[in-house]
């Protein structure tokens, strides 16, 4: 992917027939890997709370945390569209706070923001889009609401809740969202939503009928030894490779195999010699005398 992605460009790919790829990234190294792999969208997710910062849920990260990680991603200048999550309580207290916090993430390098929730968020979405900041919606299992949901549970399994999700998705599209993440919902419901809205849907645990898919970088590449969610497919085992590599290096250090001669800097012939350096350190020659006599 050589073309720089934008929110309008992503929206225009609705129904293109080629699913879009979105992956999380939280710093420069992960952003560079995502860029080299040719993903369409990089999500600086509030999942940084659990994946990078060691929290149990996403509720602990702040706008400043998100701006810090967004800036690290943006400084790699990826071709992918950069979407930054608005964290918990950054848009729940009114439109003015939401616009201010979205602007903070844009100033850090985001090209758009993502927020969770359905029709109750319409006023906030409209305020942010009125400020010329593209908004990605997020429906279904919304992690910032896990206390209200009674845990991380699949949503939309009953007729009424499925219908509510469809109505929410239509409302988000009408309010100006350029795309909508669908998380943790039955595939039939995700397909119905995808067919019902004029903007792309990006699925995570929502089946194969969405306009694109998103996963967490560390989940895809096996950089976590915890059991992954049902919807995660691992494509590498970087955690195991990293542990094995560090263990081998540690053993080489302890047994004197590292560093070897090729990994060591040496004095250049015709310059300061070890003898001169020893004399200098013992006070027999001044630094100038040591250099002039070498």
Order of alpha helices (4+ residues) and beta strands (2+ residues): alpha-beta-alpha-beta-alpha-alpha-beta-alpha-beta-alpha-beta-alpha-alpha-beta-alpha-beta-beta-alpha-alpha-alpha-alpha
